[in-house]
């Protein structure tokens, strides 16, 4: 199925290497946010950034992970982990414990820019 959302080839390659299907990519826009819209955080977000650095040679000097993503278990208390296990919905994990607005949006447009310029130009 051809992609008609205007994504440049380098962004489509990146999203494909992450494991997203062409059908999934076609539904996204350059304004799609990794954490806020796609629920990407923790180790998964880390893998996204490592791929950008290692496979696409993007210099991520100055990239501050904690500004854009929560860590895998950012609410490290026993109670929080137990509650998240009992009620694993996104609402409980993020909105109850820490406002989603705490994290800056990282959009596909920002990723495209980094892939094209080979440098992280934000923060």
C-alpha positions in Angstrom: 0.0 0.0 0.0 1.6 3.3 -1.0 2.3 6.0 1.6 0.5 9.2 0.7 1.0 11.2 3.9 4.1 13.1 2.5 6.7 11.4 4.7 10.2 11.6 3.2 11.9 8.2 2.5 14.3 8.5 5.4 11.5 8.8 7.9 9.6 5.9 6.4 12.8 3.8 6.6 13.3 4.8 10.2 9.7 3.9 11.1 10.0 0.6 9.2 13.2 -0.4 11.0 11.4 0.3 14.3 8.8 -2.2 13.3 5.9 -0.1 12.1 3.9 -1.3 9.2 3.3 0.8 6.1 -0.4 0.8 7.0 0.4 2.2 10.5 2.7 4.8 9.1 0.1 6.0 6.6 -2.2 6.9 9.5 0.4 9.2 11.1 1.2 12.8 10.5 4.4 14.8 11.1 2.7 16.2 14.2 2.2 12.7 15.8 3.9 12.7 19.2 5.7 9.5 20.3 4.8 9.5 24.0 1.5 11.5 24.0 -0.1 9.9 20.9 1.7 6.6 20.4 2.3 5.7 24.1 6.0 5.2 23.5 8.1 5.5 26.7 10.8 3.8 28.8 12.9 1.1 27.1 10.9 1.3 23.9 11.6 5.1 23.6 15.2 4.4 24.4 15.4 1.8 21.5 13.9 4.4 19.1 16.6 6.9 20.0 19.4 4.3 19.9 18.3 3.3 16.4 18.4 6.9 15.3 21.9 7.3 16.6 23.4 4.0 15.6 21.7 3.2 12.3 21.0 6.7 11.0 24.2 8.3 12.4 22.3 11.1 14.2 24.3 13.0 16.8 22.1 13.1 19.9 24.4 15.2 22.0 22.2 17.4 24.2 19.2 15.1 23.9 17.6 14.9 27.4 15.5 11.7 27.6 13.6 12.7 30.7 12.2 15.8 29.1 10.4 13.8 26.5 9.7 10.4 28.1 9.0 8.8 31.4 11.3 5.9 32.3 10.0 2.4 32.4 9.1 2.5 36.1 9.2 6.2 36.8 6.9 5.8 39.9 9.2 3.4 41.6 7.2 2.9 44.9 5.9 -0.5 45.7 2.3 0.9 45.8 2.6 2.5 42.4 4.0 -0.6 40.8 1.4 -2.8 42.4 -1.4 -0.5 41.3 -0.1 -0.4 37.7 0.0 -4.2 37.7 -3.5 -4.4 39.0 -4.9 -1.7 36.6 -2.5 -1.5 33.6 -4.5 1.1 31.7 -2.7 4.1 30.3 -4.9 6.4 32.5 -3.7 4.7 35.7 0.0 4.6 34.6 0.4 8.2 33.4 -2.5 10.5 34.3 -3.0 9.3 37.9 0.6 9.4 38.9 2.2 12.1 36.8 0.6 14.6 34.4 1.2 13.8 30.8 1.9 17.5 30.3 5.1 17.1 32.3 6.8 15.8 29.2 7.6 17.8 26.1 6.2 16.4 22.9 8.6 14.7 20.6 7.0 14.7 17.1 7.7 12.8 13.9 8.6 16.2 12.4 11.4 16.5 15.0 12.6 13.0 14.2 12.5 13.8 10.5 14.6 16.9 11.1 17.2 15.0 13.1 17.4 12.2 10.5 17.9 14.8 7.7 20.4 17.0 9.5 22.1 14.2 11.4 21.9 16.3 14.6 19.5 16.8 17.5 18.5 20.4 17.1 16.2 20.8 20.1 16.4 21.5 23.9 
